[in-house]
Amino acid sequence: MTEVSSLTGRLLVATPALADPNFDRAVVLLLDHDEQGSLGVVLNRPTPVGVGDVLLPWAPLAGDPGVVFQGGPVALDSALGLAVIPGEEGPLGWRRVYGAIGLVDLEAPPELLAAALGALRIFAGYSGWGPGQLEAEVGEGAWYVVESEPGDVSFPDPERLWRAVLRRQRSDLAMVATYPDDPSLN
């Protein structure tokens, strides 16, 4: 069996060639990646549903826009909370995933985390890949794998995140940010 190098904490940026409409221009933060598979959330799919409509106690802590994001096509009836908490120690109810980014226990009282939260986003569903599936998709050119930054979780204009992540790359990849939405109009 080949060893899988962990991509946890990295971003998957959909290439223009990716045909799956669930991931058109998606930016996925990988929360877990090992030989068992991968799990992440799409950072740039806001829904019209307000956080207060589904998780009222967490609404005051949610960053702008204060809506639920569609984390992916799997388990849309479940919710994940992601928060950025600077520093070494996180509060009860928060588990570090990578760097300052961690998962929030949405069953915990929000007051436990309120003072420490730097940013909070709520996601309905997640994106998942079985063993070797993500590596195959990357190998086929469906995804660019790039470093994440803590601000990606709470990017204020999610519709612009795909271009912003590509623009900050220090390679030819930055030029992909100018790829037109509809290449046939070129």
MILO-249121 format. One line per 4 residues: number of its first residue (from 1); their letters; for each residue x, y, z of C-alpha. Coordinates in nm, 4 decimals, decimal comma, m for minus. Layout:
NUM> A> X Y Z | ...
end
This chain:
1> MTEV> 0,0000 0,0000 0,0000 | 0,1340 0,3434 m0,0893 | 0,1701 0,6033 0,1836 | m0,0632 0,9019 0,1591
5> SSLT> 0,0890 1,2401 0,2367 | m0,1684 1,4359 0,4382 | m0,3305 1,7343 0,2721 | m0,5226 1,8300 0,5874
9> GRLL> m0,5484 2,2073 0,6106 | m0,4780 2,2623 0,2420 | m0,7195 2,4027 m0,0155 | m0,8537 2,2229 m0,3173
13> VATP> m0,9279 2,4782 m0,5877 | m1,1439 2,3476 m0,8704 | m0,9764 2,3733 m1,2096 | m1,1782 2,5142 m1,4995
17> ALAD> m1,1774 2,1588 m1,6426 | m1,3713 2,0124 m1,3464 | m1,7130 1,9223 m1,4889 | m1,8995 1,8382 m1,1651
21> PNFD> m2,1514 2,1226 m1,1022 | m2,1230 2,0614 m0,7252 | m1,7671 2,1894 m0,7451 | m1,7736 2,4521 m1,0215
25> RAVV> m1,5159 2,7120 m0,9095 | m1,5219 2,5633 m0,5615 | m1,2618 2,6206 m0,2939 | m1,2580 2,3265 m0,0517
29> LLLD> m1,0765 2,3306 0,2814 | m0,9607 1,9782 0,3659 | m1,0414 1,8995 0,7297 | m0,9151 1,5424 0,7177
33> HDEQ> m0,7036 1,3513 0,4656 | m0,5408 1,0135 0,5170 | m0,5344 0,6621 0,3724 | m0,9028 0,6190 0,4733
37> GSLG> m1,0161 0,9090 0,2514 | m1,0754 1,2820 0,2679 | m1,3304 1,5219 0,4126 | m1,3634 1,8937 0,3550
41> VVLN> m1,6043 2,1837 0,3190 | m1,6663 2,4153 0,0262 | m1,5830 2,7637 0,1527 | m1,7517 2,9648 m0,1211
45> RPTP> m2,1126 2,8372 m0,1440 | m2,3345 3,0648 0,0679 | m2,7013 2,9686 0,0853 | m2,9933 3,2074 0,1399
49> VGVG> m3,0586 3,0429 0,4794 | m2,9562 3,2540 0,7763 | m2,7638 3,0923 1,0626 | m3,0402 3,2182 1,2956
53> DVLL> m3,2960 3,0186 1,0977 | m3,1316 2,6864 1,1859 | m2,8944 2,7477 1,4798 | m3,0304 3,0549 1,6551
57> PWAP> m2,7893 3,0482 1,9538 | m2,4898 3,0608 1,7172 | m2,6224 3,3425 1,4937 | m2,4634 3,6308 1,6898
61> LAGD> m2,1202 3,4638 1,6562 | m2,1388 3,3894 1,2836 | m1,9284 3,6117 1,0601 | m2,0551 3,8044 0,7582
65> PGVV> m2,2426 3,6974 0,5652 | m2,4404 3,5407 0,8487 | m2,5723 3,2561 0,6378 | m2,5257 2,8813 0,6262
69> FQGG> m2,2801 2,7635 0,3597 | m2,3241 2,4454 0,1575 | m2,0154 2,2482 0,2568 | m2,0680 1,9894 m0,0129
73> PVAL> m2,3116 1,7385 m0,1524 | m2,2838 1,4840 0,1339 | m2,5138 1,4830 0,4417 | m2,6871 1,8147 0,3749
77> DSAL> m2,8984 1,7612 0,6862 | m2,5939 1,7864 0,9132 | m2,4053 2,0969 1,0242 | m2,0370 2,1669 1,0808
81> GLAV> m1,9016 2,4764 1,2494 | m1,5557 2,6069 1,1599 | m1,3877 2,8747 1,3652 | m1,0556 3,0515 1,3630
85> IPGE> m0,9071 3,0849 1,7106 | m0,5651 3,2451 1,7352 | m0,3138 3,1272 1,9917 | m0,1923 2,7979 2,1261
89> EGPL> m0,4875 2,6887 2,3382 | m0,8462 2,6686 2,2235 | m1,1532 2,6737 2,4461 | m1,3709 2,3764 2,5386
93> GWRR> m1,6004 2,2983 2,2465 | m1,3341 2,3597 1,9793 | m1,0936 2,1085 1,8226 | m0,7946 2,2261 1,6207
97> VYGA> m0,7816 2,0915 1,2656 | m0,4908 2,2863 1,1204 | m0,3150 2,6009 1,2374 | m0,5710 2,8383 1,3906
101> IGLV> m0,8627 2,6629 1,2164 | m1,0786 2,4195 1,4102 | m1,4159 2,2508 1,4402 | m1,6775 2,3834 1,6791
105> DLEA> m1,8977 2,1497 1,8808 | m2,2362 2,2957 1,7876 | m2,3923 2,1058 2,0795 | m2,1816 2,3086 2,3252
109> PPEL> m2,3162 2,6338 2,4716 | m2,2001 2,9224 2,2468 | m2,0935 3,1152 2,5591 | m1,8045 2,8707 2,6047
113> LAAA> m1,6474 2,9907 2,2806 | m1,7792 3,3433 2,2344 | m1,4801 3,5269 2,3863 | m1,2216 3,3258 2,1900
117> LGAL> m1,3793 3,3104 1,8433 | m1,2035 3,5037 1,5701 | m1,4471 3,3913 1,2992 | m1,7264 3,1336 1,2717
121> RIFA> m1,8887 2,9776 0,9681 | m2,1637 2,7160 0,9649 | m2,1736 2,4564 0,6863 | m2,4589 2,2264 0,5855
125> GYSG> m2,3078 1,9051 0,4569 | m1,9552 1,8286 0,3531 | m1,7421 1,7024 0,0660 | m1,6009 1,3534 0,0925
129> WGPG> m1,3738 1,1191 m0,1018 | m1,3022 0,7504 m0,0485 | m0,9519 0,6023 m0,0256 | m0,7437 0,7131 m0,3244
133> QLEA> m1,0345 0,8983 m0,4903 | m0,9054 1,2503 m0,4236 | m0,5515 1,1591 m0,5294 | m0,6938 1,0251 m0,8578
137> EVGE> m0,8929 1,3470 m0,9166 | m0,5843 1,5600 m0,8474 | m0,3839 1,3407 m1,0861 | m0,6501 1,3881 m1,3557
141> GAWY> m0,6205 1,7673 m1,3238 | m0,9542 1,8333 m1,1511 | m0,8040 2,0197 m0,8532 | m0,5193 2,2557 m0,7741
145> VVES> m0,3814 2,1912 m0,4240 | m0,2595 2,5094 m0,2527 | m0,1856 2,6378 0,0981 | m0,4727 2,7775 0,3011
149> EPGD> m0,4741 3,0936 0,5086 | m0,6875 3,1418 0,8222 | m0,8783 3,4244 0,6492 | m1,0065 3,1857 0,3817
153> VSFP> m1,2605 3,0429 0,6292 | m1,4218 3,3835 0,6820 | m1,3517 3,5497 0,3455 | m1,6032 3,8392 0,3366
157> DPER> m1,7027 3,7967 m0,0311 | m1,7308 3,4200 m0,0887 | m1,8176 3,4572 m0,4572 | m1,4704 3,6095 m0,5126
161> LWRA> m1,2740 3,3500 m0,3119 | m1,1884 3,1240 m0,6080 | m1,0186 3,4102 m0,7948 | m0,8582 3,5528 m0,4791
165> VLRR> m0,6952 3,2205 m0,3839 | m0,5596 3,1729 m0,7355 | m0,4337 3,5335 m0,7605 | m0,2190 3,4993 m0,4490
169> QRSD> m0,0262 3,2012 m0,5905 | 0,3351 3,2735 m0,6842 | 0,3316 3,0749 m1,0059 | 0,1599 3,0504 m1,3414
173> LAMV> m0,1414 2,9342 m1,1441 | m0,2192 3,3001 m1,0654 | m0,3073 3,3515 m1,4314 | m0,5927 3,0981 m1,4041
177> ATYP> m0,7762 3,3557 m1,1897 | m0,8531 3,5456 m1,5105 | m1,0188 3,2426 m1,6728 | m1,3599 3,3599 m1,8013
181> DDPS> m1,6812 3,2240 m1,6545 | m1,7912 3,1257 m2,0054 | m1,4909 3,0629 m2,2338 | m1,7181 3,0445 m2,5400
185> LN> m1,7731 3,4208 m2,5102 | m1,4022 3,4908 m2,5688
end
